[in-house]
Amino acid sequence: MINDPQKMRDYRRKMNDRILSENYLPIKRFFNLDTQAYQEGSLDESTKELMGLVASTVMRCNDCIFYHLDNCIQKGVTKSQIIEALNIALIVGGSIVIPHLRFAFEAMDELYESKN
């Protein structure tokens, strides 16, 4: 489904740059808040990315699931930690989350494979 994780990263970067090129302050502020929220504080970055993954799965946003999975894997989160977090998403979100759980597992496998 993902086929090319780098292509997804490049598209995200390209479109974020396009959005921010309008220099519209409220949008720039939101993007900045989002970036700052995942920086280390009382919680480390990996924990925050796992939280983002759970929220994204419950909200059923595959683009966000990919983004947080990619960040989790880049930060050294283990597959078992990701699966445990996805289980929390399933418990919180219920059966409607299952199609996005499928996406998450496929994306996770492809991201780990492309990392090697």
C-alpha positions in Angstrom: 0.0 0.0 0.0 2.7 2.5 0.9 5.2 1.2 -1.7 7.6 4.1 -1.4 7.9 5.7 2.1 10.3 8.3 0.8 7.7 9.4 -1.8 5.2 9.9 1.0 7.8 11.9 3.1 8.7 14.0 0.0 5.0 14.7 -0.8 4.3 15.8 2.8 7.3 18.1 2.9 6.4 19.6 -0.5 2.8 20.3 0.4 3.7 21.6 3.9 6.2 24.0 2.2 3.5 25.0 -0.2 1.0 25.7 2.6 3.5 27.7 4.6 4.6 29.7 1.5 1.4 31.7 1.8 2.9 33.1 5.0 -0.6 33.1 6.7 0.1 33.6 10.4 -2.7 31.4 11.9 -1.6 28.4 9.8 2.1 29.0 10.6 1.2 29.2 14.3 -0.7 25.9 14.2 2.2 24.2 12.4 4.6 25.6 15.0 2.5 24.4 17.9 2.3 20.9 16.3 6.1 20.8 16.0 6.7 22.0 19.5 4.2 19.5 21.0 6.3 16.6 20.0 9.6 17.9 21.4 11.0 16.4 24.5 9.7 17.8 27.8 8.4 15.9 30.8 7.7 13.1 28.3 10.4 11.9 25.8 9.9 12.3 22.1 9.3 8.6 21.5 6.4 8.5 24.0 4.9 11.6 22.4 5.1 10.0 19.0 3.4 6.8 20.3 0.7 9.0 21.8 0.3 10.7 18.4 0.1 7.3 16.7 -2.7 6.3 19.1 -4.6 9.5 18.6 -4.2 9.3 14.8 -5.4 5.7 14.7 -8.5 6.6 16.8 -9.2 9.6 14.6 -8.7 7.3 11.5 -6.2 9.4 9.7 -3.9 7.2 7.6 -1.6 10.1 6.6 -1.1 10.9 10.3 -0.7 7.2 11.2 2.1 7.0 8.6 3.7 10.2 9.9 3.8 9.0 13.5 4.9 5.5 12.6 7.7 6.9 10.6 8.8 9.1 13.5 8.5 6.3 16.0 10.7 4.0 13.9 13.3 6.8 13.3 13.4 7.4 17.0 14.1 3.7 17.8 10.7 2.6 19.0 10.4 -1.1 18.8 7.8 -3.1 16.9 6.4 -4.5 20.1 6.0 -1.0 21.6 4.2 0.1 18.4 1.9 -2.9 18.5 1.1 -2.3 22.2 0.2 1.3 21.4 -1.9 0.3 18.4 -3.7 -2.1 20.8 -4.6 0.9 23.0 -5.9 2.7 19.9 -8.1 -0.4 19.1 -9.4 -0.5 22.7 -10.2 3.2 22.7 -11.5 3.4 19.1 -13.3 0.1 18.8 -13.9 -2.0 15.7 -14.2 1.0 13.4 -10.4 1.4 13.8 -9.6 -2.0 12.3 -9.2 -0.8 8.7 -6.7 1.8 9.9 -5.0 -0.9 12.1 -4.5 -2.9 8.9 -3.0 0.2 7.2 -0.8 0.8 10.3 0.6 -2.8 10.3 1.3 -2.7 6.5 3.0 0.7 6.8 5.0 -0.4 9.9 6.2 -3.5 8.0 7.2 -1.4 5.0 8.9 1.3 7.1 11.0 -1.3 9.0 11.8 -3.1 5.8 12.9 0.2 4.1 15.0 1.1 7.2 17.3 -2.0 6.7 
